Amino acid sequence: MIRKQILPRLIALATAISMMAAAPVQAATTLLRDADIEYALRQLGAPILSAAGLSPQQVDIIVIDDGSLNAFVVDTQHIFLHSGLIMKLDSAEALQAVIAHEAAHISNGHISRRLGNLRAARTAAGIGMALAAAAAAAGANKQAAAGVALGSQGSAMRLFFSHTRAEESAADISSVRFMSRAGVDPRGALEVQKLFRGQEALSVGRQDPYMRTHPLTRDRLRALEGLVAGTKTPGRDATSQYWFKRAQGKLTAFKRAPSWTLRRLKDSGSQDIAYMREAVAYHRQANLKKSLSAIDRAIALRPNDPYLLELKGQILLESRQFGAAVQVYKAAANRAPREPLILGGLGRALLAAGQPKQALSALEAARGRDFTDARLLRDLAVAYAKTGQNGMASISTAERYALQGRMKDAKLHAERALATLPRGSAPWQRAQDVLSAAQQAK
């Protein structure tokens, strides 16, 4: 729920964004939510964020479902990584270097100086606004930006969120320091810079979005090489490399063709990751028998891993084995009782199995820990409707649309919720927050 002191800040942000705009991109920005991948990113990001003086519990690392190469920050509480960048990098240290660089923009106050009014956009509407800024920072056209949140219409937004060369140089220095302090090999930063070095000669339209928001120069690269050369380079950390390969392996298994994945199982980094990727590939080919065989072999290697159980539950659920899916999701939730995406999966399975009351309990617990999952909010609305709570169904739907940036639809359902919910109640206040954000966006 937006607290009253937060709402004026969101309105100020909305007003600022509504006067800015964006250059062309292909599609609106959407989040890619996966409990396993997000856990892996938390493992990789936690030592970096701590070294930067930031709380790993307060800064979320969010994956944008976009094949282009980009990473950026638009506020002090979120780091956005494109799925394409995660799939392109070759090492855990390179991904940690990206996280360190973006964390440096937060730690050095680059974001605070631009968005002094935004400190805690932790509501569905607030996240939708942040995603509008994210799409614009990546270069969204006005149709895409309107589809994300606030309808930007020019190039000022991209310029507003792009970093100056001075800020980039400062972030370079800080990121190397953070990596060294965290015991991470800072040569990963060079790997990232060299990935983009060849793009400077390209026209703006052909460059990856990262180049448009992170200006790169030869002088900067040389300075970074000097920084790294004068820094102790620890050995590669096996645990970090495992979680990098796991996040990257699962992403590629779902994003690449199944045949591509099956040909590259030997590059998975460990046998359990190979089995997990094999299971995803066969699931996408609708081969339930082979998919279950592969995921069961992965679980045999890591029997207490809730995220492998969650994947098995997903395979069963999407194969319409609802009763079996419920049992597997329950086992996963027992091992990770505070993981909202697993609780959301359990609720989804219970809904499919015709148990809306039990589903509602799991879904409400999931939303209480994370409201930024649009699919969860959709399932929650269904569960409320099936249990006769139409007002609650309306506010869940309003928040889902706000999160997706569909502010006109969010306004409609927020008004329905206000007409039904008890005045002054917490859900009524949530509906008011969405309505205020939608009206300001308009």
N, C-alpha and C positions, 0 to 999 in steps of 0.2 A: 504494500500500500504506500502511495506517495504521502509522506508527511507534509503538513502545511508549509513548513519552512523550505521544503524542497521544490514545491510546485512553482513558485516565482522563478526559480532558477531554470526550470524546464521551459517555462514560458519565454524567458529571456533568450534561451538557446533557440527556441522555435522561431522567435522574431528575427534573430540574427541569420538563421539558416534560410528563412523565407526570402531574404533579400540577396541571397547568394545563388550560385548555380554550378553547373558541371558541364564538362566536355564529353564527347561521345564514348559510350561503351555498348556492349552487346546486350546485357541483361541486368535485371535488378539483383541486388545483393540478398542472398539467403544464407542462413546459418546451416552448418552441417553438424548435427548433434550425434555423438556416439560416446557412450560411457567409457569404453576401452581406450579410444583415442584421447579423450580428454584426460583420463587418468595418466596415460603415458606422457602427455604434455605437461601435466602438473609435476610429474617426477623430473622431467627435464628442466622445467622452469623454476622450481622451488629454490634451488641453490643460487641461481642467478638473481632472482627477485630479492632474496634475503641479502645477498651481497650488495644489491643496489639500495638497500634500506627500505625496501617495500615489503608489504606483507603478502606472502603467497596466498593467504586466505582472502585478501581483499582485491587482488588483481586477477581477473579471469583471462585465460588464454582461449580465444574463440576461433574456431575454424570457419572460414567463409567458403562456401561451395563454389569455387571458381578455379578453372584450370590455368589462369594466368599467374605470373609470378609477382607476388606483392605481399607486403606486411606493413602495418601502420597502427597508429594509435589516434583516437579522436577524443578521448577523455582520460582521466587519471585511473580508471578502474578496469579497462579492457585493452588487451593486445589482440589485434586481428591478424590472423595468418591465412593466406589463401591456400587451399588444398593443393593447388598446382605447385606452389613453392615447396611445401613439405615433400611432395613426391619427387621433386627435382634434385634436392640436396643429397649429398653423398655421405654425410656423417652426422652423428649427434652433436658434435662440436659446432658444425655449421648452423644447425637449427638453434642451438643455444646462443650462438653469436647474434642471430636475428633477434631472438628474445632479449638479449642483453642490450642491443642497440635501441630497440623500441622502449625497453625499460628505462634507458638513459634519457630518452625524451621526456618521460614522466618525471624521473628523479631530478633532472636538471631544470624542471619548471617550464619547458617549452610549451607544453599543453596548457598549463595553468595560466600562463600569460595571455593566451589567446581566448581561452574559455573560462575566465575567472568566475563566471556565474554557474558553471557546471561542476558539481562535486560528487553527486550521488544519483545518477540517472538509473536507479535500480527499480524500475517498474516496467511493465510491458510497453507502455507508451514511451517511457524514457529510452528504453533499448531500441525501440523503433526509430526514435529520433537519431540515436547514435548510429544506427545502420544507414539512415539517410545520409549522414555525414560520411560514413564509410564508403557508400556507393559513389558519392560525389568525389571523395578523395581519390578513388580509383579511376574516376572519369566517366560517370554515368550520363547518358543523354537525359533530356528532360522527361521523356516518358518513363524511363527506368527509375529516375530519381523520384518522380511522383508516385510510382508504384512502391517505392520503399518507404517514403514518409512525407516529405514536405514540398515536393514539386519544385526543385531547383531548375534554373533556366539559362545559365551562362557558364563562364569559366572562372568566376570569382571564387567559388567554393574550392575548386582544386587548388587554386593559389593560396587560399586561406589555410588549408590543411597541409600544404606542402611545406617542407622544411628548407630553411636557407642553408647555404653552404657552411656558414659559420656554425649553425646549430648541428649540422651533420658532422663537422669536425669535432665539435665538443662531445657529441654522442659517441663518436669513434673512440675518443680518449677514455671516456667513462666506461664504454662497453668492454674494452680490453682490461681495464682495472677491475670491473666486476667479474669477468671471467677468471682472471688470475686469483682474485680473492676467493672465488668459489671452487678453485682447483680444476678449472676447465681449460683445456689447451686453447689459447687465443688465436692459434693459426686457423681456427674455424672461421674467424672474421675475414681472413684473406680469401678463403674459399668462396665466401658469399660475394665479396667485391669482385673477384675475378669472373664470377658467373655473369655479372652485369657489365663488365668493362667493355665488351664489344658492342654494346648497344648505344654508346654515346654518339656514334656516327649515323645512327638510324634517324629517320624522321620521327617526329613525336607520335604520329599515328601508328608506327610500327614498333615502338618501344613497349616493353612491359610496364604496367602501372607503377612498379617500384621505382623506375627511373624518373617518372614524372613527379613523384613525391619525395624522392631521395636523390637530389642532384649529386652526380659523381664526377670527380675530376682526377686527372693523373696525379696532381699534387696531393690530393687527399689519399689516394692509394699509396703513394710513396711514403707519406707521413704515417699511414697505418702500418706499412711494412716495417718502418723504423721502430714504431711502438712495440710491435710484436717481437722484433729481433732483440729488443732489450728486456724482454719479459721471460720469466721462467716458463718452460713448456712442459707441463706434467704429462705423464703417459695417458693413453686412452682408457677411459673408465668403462669397464665391461657392462656395468648395470645401465649406464646412460645409453650405451650403444644398443643394448637389448630393447629398451623402451622406444628408442628412435626407430629401430627396424620393425618393431611391432606396430607402431602408429603408421609408419609408411607402408608396411606390408598390408595392413587392413584397408588403408585408403586405396592402394592400387588394386587390391582384390575386388573392391566394389566399383572402382572408377574405370579400370581397364577391362578389355575383353577377357572373358574367362580363359580362352585359349592362350592369351598372353600370360596370364597368371600361372597356368599349369606348366608352361614351358620354363618358367623362372622360379620354381619352388626351391631349387638349390641355392638361390640367392637370398633366402629368407633370413639367414643369420642364426637360426636355431630350429630344432626339429618341431617344437610346439608351434612356432610361428608358421612354419611350412604347412603343418596339418591344418592350422586355422585358415590359412589362405586357400588351401585345397578345398576345405569345406565351403567357403564362400563361393569359389568358382563353380563347384558342382551344384550348389544351391541355385546359383544364377542360371544354370543349365537345366533346372527343374529335375535334377537327379537326387531325390531325397535319400535313397539308400546309400549312395557314395558320400553324400554330404554328411549324413549322420555318422557314418563310419569314420570319416576324417576328423570330425570335431570330437568324437569320443576318444580317439587316439590322442588328441591334444589335451583333453581333460585328464586322461590317464597319466600324462606327464606332469600336469599341474592341477591336482584334484581339488585344491582349495581356492582356485582362481575363479572369482565370481563373474569375470568378464567373458571367459570362455563359456561358462554356463549360460550367460545372457545371450551369447551368440547362438547357442543351441536352442534356447527358447525362441529366438527370433526365427530361426530356420523352421522350427515346428509350427509356430504361429502362422508364418507366411505360407506354409504348406497345408494349412487348415487342419492341423492336428491339435485342436484347441485344448483338450483335456491334458495331453502330454505337455503342451507348452506351459500351462498353468503350474504343473508340478515342477518343471525345470526352473521357471522364473521364481517360484517360491524358494527353491534351493539357492538360487543366486542371491535373492534378497536376504536370506538368512546369513549368508557370508558377507554381504555388504548392505546392512540395514539402513544406512544413511545415504546411499547412492540414489539420487532422484531419478536418473534415467532408467535404472533397473526397476525401481518401484513403478515408474510409468509403464514399463513393459509388462510388469505383472498386472497392472490395472487394465491394460489393453487386452491381455490374454483372458482375464476374467470377464471383460465385456464380451469378447467373442464367444466365450463359453456360456453366456447367458446368465451371468451372476453380477448384475449391476450394483447391488448394495456392497458386495465385497470389493468390487472394482473401485467404487467411490472412495472407500477407505484408503486403498493404496494410492489412488490418484491424488487425493487431498494431501496425503503425506508427502508425495513427490512435489506437488506445487508449493508446499510450505518450505521446501528446501531449494527450489529452483523454478522460477516462473518464466524462464526464457525459452521454453520448449513449446513451439507452436503445436506440435502434434499432441503433446500432453494436454494442452488447453482444449484442443478439439475433442479428445477423448473424455476430458472432464465435463465438457458441455453435454456430450451424449449421455454420460452417466447421470448427470443431474436431471436431464430431460426424462430419462427412463425411470427415475425415482420420483417424478412429479415436482421437481424443484425448478420451475421454469425461470424464475428470476436469477438464480445462480447459473443456469445454463446461459442466460443472456450476458451476464457479466464475464463469464469465461470466454464466450464468443467475442465479446467486445475487446477483451485483452488480447486474444489471438490476432484479431485484425489489426489492433494497434501495434503489436509486435511485428507484424508483417508490413506495416506502413499503409494499410488500407484504411485510412482515417475516416473516410465517408461511411464505410460499413461499420467501423468501430463506433462512430457517433450514433448510428441507428440502433445498434444493440445496447449501447450504454443507456440510451433514452428508454428502451424497453425495460432494462434492469431497474432504472430509477423509478419507473412506474409500478414496480412489483415489490421491490425489496423494502424492508422496514427503514424508514428515514433515520439517518444517523448511524446505522449499523456499519460494521467494517466493510461488508460487500457493497453497501450503498456508497460509501466513501470511495471505494475503488472505481465504481461506475462514474462518480463525479470527476475523479482524476482523469479518466479516459476522455470523458466529455470535454473537460477543460482543455486538454491537449489537442483534441480534434478541432475544437472551435478556434484555438490559437493557430493551428496549422492552416486552417482555412483562411 
